[in-house]
Amino acid sequence: MKFLMAGGGTGGHVMPALAVARELKRRGHEPFFAGTRSGLEATLVPSAGFPIEWVEIGGLKRVGLARTLRTLWQLPSSTLAMAAALGRWRPAAVFSMGGYVAGPVMLAAWLRRIPMVLMEPNAIPGMTNRWMGRMVKRALVNFAETAAHFPPGRAEVTGVPVRPEFFAIPPKPRGAKLVVLITGGSRGSRTLNQAARQSWPLFKESGPCVRFIHQAGSGADAELAREFAASGLCGQVTAFIDDMPAAFAEADLIICRSGAGAVAELAAAGKPSILVPFPFAADDHQTRNAEVLARAGAARLIPDAEFTGRRLFEEVAALAAEPGALEKMGEAARQFARPHAAEHTADLLEELARGRA
């Protein structure tokens, strides 16, 4: 059977859809994707070996009047084009991660009466998933409180599909040096990079014994690496970490943004974290994600505007000085782990496809 995977733009939308697609392919099915030429799906999906149908559509959140009007103009034609594509491919069911890419795809699937399953990875549903939530057969969510945003009985807590390597990371006993992983994602984070730079003299002067692993993003890494080498501290600054599960395994504490993908990986690995939500995320969903982990004692939440070098230093030093603090946070994070999310999603898609047949 053929299944359509919709959603793109960011890794938080693309990577879980790829995990489900790989599971469907392992079972003998034929997944294909819908996405834009400008999102991460344009490189990640073809490199994973899956076909992709291109959608001409843009966002509606925080994009300005011109972009909004253009998107609204594109929506009818994009929906009709996708309806034609669905007629060619004839998928048995549609799986959507939401995001603006999924809008015309889900509208076309609804018009063709193709059963749909959506996954909402964030604590607060995005615009597309809020609009389409009443049209889908099942809404799969990452956090229990997210279910309240969908019709009664339609939502199910499954977690977000994460690479199995993260679940295989064993608990790490503390060594002589506290290993701190800082990552702002593949493109880096200006806030995290600047705070790290400001913290280095403080750690050198009076801080705990720390080794840093810092993914700074391309463009910022060269200068930061030179400054870090001059600081005399232990560790490395790099543009990109190819093997992130291995970096997670080394880390005692992780400092990062709080997108859905990052939060799911922290849970799978059972890692304590300091979360600095990206302040311009749609509907401020990164803050909501971080609040869930912070309430459970799995993370410390620091707003972007407050995350300075001094604050970074003080938070790390306090956690390092409190016996058992990091271990307790790691245990609390692991309660959110859902190791079989991709398999369960594939089961549900097969069930819907058989029912339609």
DAVENUR-V762464 format. One record per residue. N is the residue number from 1. RES is the residue in one small letter. SS is DSSP state (H for helix, E for strand, C for the rest). OMEGA is omega in whole degrees, 0 to 359 (none if undefined). D_LAST is the distance of its C-alpha to the last C-alpha in whole Angstrom. Layout:
# DAVENUR-V762464
n->N res->RES ss->SS omega->OMEGA d_last->D_LAST
n->N res->RES ss->SS omega->OMEGA d_last->D_LAST
This chain:
# DAVENUR-V762464
n->1 res->m ss->C omega->178 d_last->10
n->2 res->k ss->E omega->179 d_last->12
n->3 res->f ss->E omega->178 d_last->13
n->4 res->l ss->E omega->178 d_last->16
n->5 res->m ss->E omega->183 d_last->19
n->6 res->a ss->E omega->178 d_last->21
n->7 res->g ss->C omega->181 d_last->25
n->8 res->g ss->C omega->181 d_last->28
n->9 res->g ss->C omega->183 d_last->32
n->10 res->t ss->C omega->177 d_last->33
n->11 res->g ss->H omega->179 d_last->33
n->12 res->g ss->H omega->175 d_last->32
n->13 res->h ss->H omega->189 d_last->28
n->14 res->v ss->H omega->187 d_last->28
n->15 res->m ss->H omega->177 d_last->29
n->16 res->p ss->H omega->178 d_last->26
n->17 res->a ss->H omega->176 d_last->23
n->18 res->l ss->H omega->179 d_last->25
n->19 res->a ss->H omega->178 d_last->25
n->20 res->v ss->H omega->179 d_last->21
n->21 res->a ss->H omega->179 d_last->20
n->22 res->r ss->H omega->179 d_last->23
n->23 res->e ss->H omega->178 d_last->21
n->24 res->l ss->H omega->178 d_last->17
n->25 res->k ss->H omega->178 d_last->19
n->26 res->r ss->H omega->180 d_last->21
n->27 res->r ss->C omega->177 d_last->18
n->28 res->g ss->C omega->181 d_last->17
n->29 res->h ss->C omega->182 d_last->15
n->30 res->e ss->E omega->177 d_last->16
n->31 res->p ss->E omega->169 d_last->17
n->32 res->f ss->E omega->189 d_last->19
n->33 res->f ss->E omega->166 d_last->21
n->34 res->a ss->E omega->182 d_last->23
n->35 res->g ss->E omega->180 d_last->26
n->36 res->t ss->C omega->178 d_last->30
n->37 res->r ss->C omega->183 d_last->33
n->38 res->s ss->C omega->182 d_last->35
n->39 res->g ss->C omega->180 d_last->33
n->40 res->l ss->C omega->180 d_last->33
n->41 res->e ss->H omega->182 d_last->30
n->42 res->a ss->H omega->177 d_last->32
n->43 res->t ss->H omega->186 d_last->33
n->44 res->l ss->H omega->184 d_last->31
n->45 res->v ss->H omega->178 d_last->28
n->46 res->p ss->H omega->180 d_last->29
n->47 res->s ss->H omega->176 d_last->32
n->48 res->a ss->C omega->175 d_last->29
n->49 res->g ss->C omega->181 d_last->27
n->50 res->f ss->C omega->175 d_last->24
n->51 res->p ss->C omega->182 d_last->24
n->52 res->i ss->E omega->173 d_last->24
n->53 res->e ss->E omega->183 d_last->24
n->54 res->w ss->E omega->179 d_last->27
n->55 res->v ss->C omega->177 d_last->27
n->56 res->e ss->C omega->183 d_last->31
n->57 res->i ss->C omega->177 d_last->31
n->58 res->g ss->C omega->183 d_last->34
n->59 res->g ss->C omega->177 d_last->34
n->60 res->l ss->C omega->184 d_last->36
n->61 res->k ss->C omega->175 d_last->38
n->62 res->r ss->C omega->184 d_last->41
n->63 res->v ss->C omega->180 d_last->41
n->64 res->g ss->H omega->186 d_last->44
n->65 res->l ss->H omega->183 d_last->44
n->66 res->a ss->H omega->180 d_last->43
n->67 res->r ss->H omega->179 d_last->40
n->68 res->t ss->H omega->180 d_last->39
n->69 res->l ss->H omega->179 d_last->39
n->70 res->r ss->H omega->179 d_last->38
n->71 res->t ss->H omega->179 d_last->35
n->72 res->l ss->H omega->177 d_last->34
n->73 res->w ss->H omega->182 d_last->35
n->74 res->q ss->H omega->191 d_last->33
n->75 res->l ss->H omega->181 d_last->30
n->76 res->p ss->H omega->182 d_last->29
n->77 res->s ss->H omega->178 d_last->29
n->78 res->s ss->H omega->179 d_last->27
n->79 res->t ss->H omega->179 d_last->24
n->80 res->l ss->H omega->178 d_last->24
n->81 res->a ss->H omega->180 d_last->24
n->82 res->m ss->H omega->176 d_last->22
n->83 res->a ss->H omega->176 d_last->19
n->84 res->a ss->H omega->178 d_last->20
n->85 res->a ss->H omega->178 d_last->20
n->86 res->l ss->H omega->177 d_last->16
n->87 res->g ss->H omega->178 d_last->16
n->88 res->r ss->H omega->186 d_last->17
n->89 res->w ss->H omega->181 d_last->15
n->90 res->r ss->C omega->179 d_last->12
n->91 res->p ss->C omega->179 d_last->11
n->92 res->a ss->C omega->180 d_last->8
n->93 res->a ss->E omega->181 d_last->10
n->94 res->v ss->E omega->174 d_last->14
n->95 res->f ss->E omega->184 d_last->17
n->96 res->s ss->E omega->173 d_last->20
n->97 res->m ss->C omega->181 d_last->24
n->98 res->g ss->C omega->186 d_last->25
n->99 res->g ss->C omega->186 d_last->29
n->100 res->y ss->H omega->179 d_last->29
n->101 res->v ss->H omega->187 d_last->27
n->102 res->a ss->H omega->184 d_last->24
n->103 res->g ss->H omega->181 d_last->25
n->104 res->p ss->H omega->179 d_last->24
n->105 res->v ss->H omega->182 d_last->21
n->106 res->m ss->H omega->176 d_last->20
n->107 res->l ss->H omega->179 d_last->21
n->108 res->a ss->H omega->179 d_last->19
n->109 res->a ss->H omega->178 d_last->16
n->110 res->w ss->H omega->179 d_last->17
n->111 res->l ss->H omega->181 d_last->18
n->112 res->r ss->C omega->178 d_last->14
n->113 res->r ss->C omega->176 d_last->12
n->114 res->i ss->C omega->182 d_last->11
n->115 res->p ss->C omega->184 d_last->11
n->116 res->m ss->E omega->171 d_last->14
n->117 res->v ss->E omega->175 d_last->16
n->118 res->l ss->E omega->174 d_last->20
n->119 res->m ss->E omega->176 d_last->23
n->120 res->e ss->E omega->185 d_last->26
n->121 res->p ss->C omega->184 d_last->29
n->122 res->n ss->C omega->180 d_last->32
n->123 res->a ss->C omega->178 d_last->34
n->124 res->i ss->C omega->181 d_last->34
n->125 res->p ss->C omega->174 d_last->30
n->126 res->g ss->C omega->185 d_last->31
n->127 res->m ss->H omega->183 d_last->31
n->128 res->t ss->H omega->181 d_last->27
n->129 res->n ss->H omega->176 d_last->26
n->130 res->r ss->H omega->182 d_last->28
n->131 res->w ss->H omega->187 d_last->27
n->132 res->m ss->H omega->185 d_last->23
n->133 res->g ss->C omega->181 d_last->23
n->134 res->r ss->C omega->183 d_last->22
n->135 res->m ss->C omega->185 d_last->19
n->136 res->v ss->C omega->176 d_last->17
n->137 res->k ss->C omega->183 d_last->15
n->138 res->r ss->E omega->175 d_last->18
n->139 res->a ss->E omega->180 d_last->21
n->140 res->l ss->E omega->187 d_last->23
n->141 res->v ss->E omega->182 d_last->26
n->142 res->n ss->C omega->183 d_last->29
n->143 res->f ss->C omega->184 d_last->32
n->144 res->a ss->H omega->183 d_last->32
n->145 res->e ss->H omega->179 d_last->34
n->146 res->t ss->H omega->182 d_last->31
n->147 res->a ss->H omega->182 d_last->29
n->148 res->a ss->H omega->181 d_last->31
n->149 res->h ss->H omega->182 d_last->30
n->150 res->f ss->C omega->180 d_last->26
n->151 res->p ss->C omega->182 d_last->25
n->152 res->p ss->C omega->177 d_last->26
n->153 res->g ss->C omega->184 d_last->24
n->154 res->r ss->C omega->184 d_last->21
n->155 res->a ss->E omega->181 d_last->23
n->156 res->e ss->E omega->179 d_last->24
n->157 res->v ss->E omega->179 d_last->26
n->158 res->t ss->C omega->189 d_last->25
n->159 res->g ss->C omega->181 d_last->28
n->160 res->v ss->C omega->177 d_last->28
n->161 res->p ss->C omega->181 d_last->27
n->162 res->v ss->C omega->179 d_last->30
n->163 res->r ss->C omega->184 d_last->31
n->164 res->p ss->H omega->179 d_last->32
n->165 res->e ss->H omega->179 d_last->36
n->166 res->f ss->H omega->179 d_last->36
n->167 res->f ss->H omega->183 d_last->35
n->168 res->a ss->C omega->181 d_last->38
n->169 res->i ss->C omega->181 d_last->41
n->170 res->p ss->C omega->173 d_last->43
n->171 res->p ss->C omega->185 d_last->46
n->172 res->k ss->C omega->175 d_last->49
n->173 res->p ss->C omega->180 d_last->52
n->174 res->r ss->C omega->176 d_last->55
n->175 res->g ss->C omega->180 d_last->57
n->176 res->a ss->C omega->178 d_last->60
n->177 res->k ss->C omega->174 d_last->59
n->178 res->l ss->E omega->182 d_last->56
n->179 res->v ss->E omega->182 d_last->53
n->180 res->v ss->E omega->176 d_last->52
n->181 res->l ss->E omega->177 d_last->49
n->182 res->i ss->E omega->179 d_last->49
n->183 res->t ss->E omega->175 d_last->46
n->184 res->g ss->C omega->183 d_last->45
n->185 res->g ss->C omega->185 d_last->42
n->186 res->s ss->C omega->180 d_last->42
n->187 res->r ss->C omega->180 d_last->44
n->188 res->g ss->C omega->179 d_last->46
n->189 res->s ss->C omega->180 d_last->47
n->190 res->r ss->H omega->180 d_last->51
n->191 res->t ss->H omega->181 d_last->51
n->192 res->l ss->H omega->179 d_last->51
n->193 res->n ss->H omega->182 d_last->53
n->194 res->q ss->H omega->179 d_last->56
n->195 res->a ss->H omega->178 d_last->56
n->196 res->a ss->H omega->180 d_last->56
n->197 res->r ss->H omega->181 d_last->59
n->198 res->q ss->H omega->184 d_last->61
n->199 res->s ss->H omega->187 d_last->60
n->200 res->w ss->H omega->178 d_last->61
n->201 res->p ss->H omega->180 d_last->65
n->202 res->l ss->H omega->177 d_last->65
n->203 res->f ss->H omega->180 d_last->63
n->204 res->k ss->H omega->185 d_last->66
n->205 res->e ss->H omega->189 d_last->68
n->206 res->s ss->H omega->186 d_last->67
n->207 res->g ss->C omega->175 d_last->64
n->208 res->p ss->C omega->180 d_last->62
n->209 res->c ss->C omega->189 d_last->62
n->210 res->v ss->E omega->167 d_last->58
n->211 res->r ss->E omega->184 d_last->57
n->212 res->f ss->E omega->166 d_last->54
n->213 res->i ss->E omega->190 d_last->51
n->214 res->h ss->E omega->172 d_last->51
n->215 res->q ss->E omega->189 d_last->48
n->216 res->a ss->C omega->184 d_last->49
n->217 res->g ss->C omega->181 d_last->47
n->218 res->s ss->C omega->181 d_last->48
n->219 res->g ss->C omega->180 d_last->51
n->220 res->a ss->C omega->190 d_last->53
n->221 res->d ss->H omega->187 d_last->53
n->222 res->a ss->H omega->180 d_last->56
n->223 res->e ss->H omega->179 d_last->58
n->224 res->l ss->H omega->180 d_last->57
n->225 res->a ss->H omega->178 d_last->57
n->226 res->r ss->H omega->180 d_last->61
n->227 res->e ss->H omega->180 d_last->62
n->228 res->f ss->H omega->178 d_last->60
n->229 res->a ss->H omega->180 d_last->62
n->230 res->a ss->H omega->181 d_last->65
n->231 res->s ss->H omega->181 d_last->65
n->232 res->g ss->C omega->178 d_last->65
n->233 res->l ss->C omega->182 d_last->62
n->234 res->c ss->E omega->176 d_last->60
n->235 res->g ss->E omega->183 d_last->57
n->236 res->q ss->E omega->172 d_last->55
n->237 res->v ss->E omega->183 d_last->53
n->238 res->t ss->E omega->179 d_last->51
n->239 res->a ss->C omega->186 d_last->49
n->240 res->f ss->C omega->178 d_last->45
n->241 res->i ss->C omega->182 d_last->44
n->242 res->d ss->C omega->183 d_last->42
n->243 res->d ss->C omega->183 d_last->41
n->244 res->m ss->H omega->175 d_last->41
n->245 res->p ss->H omega->178 d_last->40
n->246 res->a ss->H omega->177 d_last->43
n->247 res->a ss->H omega->176 d_last->45
n->248 res->f ss->H omega->182 d_last->43
n->249 res->a ss->H omega->179 d_last->45
n->250 res->e ss->H omega->192 d_last->48
n->251 res->a ss->C omega->169 d_last->48
n->252 res->d ss->C omega->183 d_last->50
n->253 res->l ss->E omega->181 d_last->49
n->254 res->i ss->E omega->177 d_last->47
n->255 res->i ss->E omega->187 d_last->48
n->256 res->c ss->E omega->170 d_last->45
n->257 res->r ss->C omega->185 d_last->43
n->258 res->s ss->C omega->170 d_last->40
n->259 res->g ss->C omega->185 d_last->37
n->260 res->a ss->H omega->181 d_last->34
n->261 res->g ss->H omega->180 d_last->34
n->262 res->a ss->H omega->180 d_last->37
n->263 res->v ss->H omega->179 d_last->37
n->264 res->a ss->H omega->178 d_last->34
n->265 res->e ss->H omega->176 d_last->36
n->266 res->l ss->H omega->180 d_last->39
n->267 res->a ss->H omega->181 d_last->37
n->268 res->a ss->H omega->181 d_last->36
n->269 res->a ss->H omega->182 d_last->39
n->270 res->g ss->C omega->185 d_last->41
n->271 res->k ss->C omega->173 d_last->43
n->272 res->p ss->C omega->186 d_last->46
n->273 res->s ss->E omega->165 d_last->46
n->274 res->i ss->E omega->186 d_last->48
n->275 res->l ss->E omega->180 d_last->45
n->276 res->v ss->C omega->186 d_last->47
n->277 res->p ss->C omega->174 d_last->44
n->278 res->f ss->C omega->191 d_last->44
n->279 res->p ss->C omega->183 d_last->45
n->280 res->f ss->C omega->177 d_last->43
n->281 res->a ss->C omega->182 d_last->40
n->282 res->a ss->H omega->180 d_last->38
n->283 res->d ss->H omega->181 d_last->38
n->284 res->d ss->H omega->186 d_last->40
n->285 res->h ss->H omega->179 d_last->37
n->286 res->q ss->H omega->176 d_last->39
n->287 res->t ss->H omega->179 d_last->42
n->288 res->r ss->H omega->177 d_last->39
n->289 res->n ss->H omega->182 d_last->38
n->290 res->a ss->H omega->180 d_last->41
n->291 res->e ss->H omega->180 d_last->42
n->292 res->v ss->H omega->180 d_last->40
n->293 res->l ss->H omega->180 d_last->41
n->294 res->a ss->H omega->179 d_last->45
n->295 res->r ss->H omega->180 d_last->44
n->296 res->a ss->C omega->181 d_last->43
n->297 res->g ss->C omega->182 d_last->46
n->298 res->a ss->C omega->186 d_last->44
n->299 res->a ss->E omega->167 d_last->46
n->300 res->r ss->E omega->181 d_last->49
n->301 res->l ss->E omega->177 d_last->48
n->302 res->i ss->C omega->178 d_last->50
n->303 res->p ss->C omega->182 d_last->50
n->304 res->d ss->H omega->183 d_last->50
n->305 res->a ss->H omega->182 d_last->53
n->306 res->e ss->H omega->186 d_last->55
n->307 res->f ss->C omega->178 d_last->54
n->308 res->t ss->C omega->176 d_last->57
n->309 res->g ss->H omega->178 d_last->59
n->310 res->r ss->H omega->181 d_last->61
n->311 res->r ss->H omega->177 d_last->58
n->312 res->l ss->H omega->181 d_last->56
n->313 res->f ss->H omega->183 d_last->59
n->314 res->e ss->H omega->180 d_last->60
n->315 res->e ss->H omega->180 d_last->56
n->316 res->v ss->H omega->180 d_last->56
n->317 res->a ss->H omega->181 d_last->59
n->318 res->a ss->H omega->180 d_last->59
n->319 res->l ss->H omega->179 d_last->56
n->320 res->a ss->H omega->184 d_last->57
n->321 res->a ss->H omega->183 d_last->60
n->322 res->e ss->C omega->182 d_last->58
n->323 res->p ss->C omega->176 d_last->58
n->324 res->g ss->C omega->184 d_last->54
n->325 res->a ss->H omega->182 d_last->53
n->326 res->l ss->H omega->179 d_last->51
n->327 res->e ss->H omega->179 d_last->49
n->328 res->k ss->H omega->179 d_last->49
n->329 res->m ss->H omega->178 d_last->47
n->330 res->g ss->H omega->178 d_last->45
n->331 res->e ss->H omega->179 d_last->44
n->332 res->a ss->H omega->179 d_last->43
n->333 res->a ss->H omega->186 d_last->41
n->334 res->r ss->H omega->179 d_last->39
n->335 res->q ss->C omega->179 d_last->38
n->336 res->f ss->C omega->183 d_last->35
n->337 res->a ss->C omega->177 d_last->34
n->338 res->r ss->C omega->190 d_last->30
n->339 res->p ss->C omega->186 d_last->30
n->340 res->h ss->C omega->184 d_last->26
n->341 res->a ss->H omega->181 d_last->24
n->342 res->a ss->H omega->180 d_last->23
n->343 res->e ss->H omega->181 d_last->21
n->344 res->h ss->H omega->178 d_last->20
n->345 res->t ss->H omega->178 d_last->18
n->346 res->a ss->H omega->177 d_last->16
n->347 res->d ss->H omega->183 d_last->15
n->348 res->l ss->H omega->178 d_last->14
n->349 res->l ss->H omega->177 d_last->12
n->350 res->e ss->H omega->180 d_last->10
n->351 res->e ss->H omega->179 d_last->10
n->352 res->l ss->H omega->180 d_last->9
n->353 res->a ss->H omega->179 d_last->6
n->354 res->r ss->H omega->179 d_last->5
n->355 res->g ss->H omega->178 d_last->5
n->356 res->r ss->H omega->179 d_last->4
n->357 res->a ss->C omega->none d_last->0
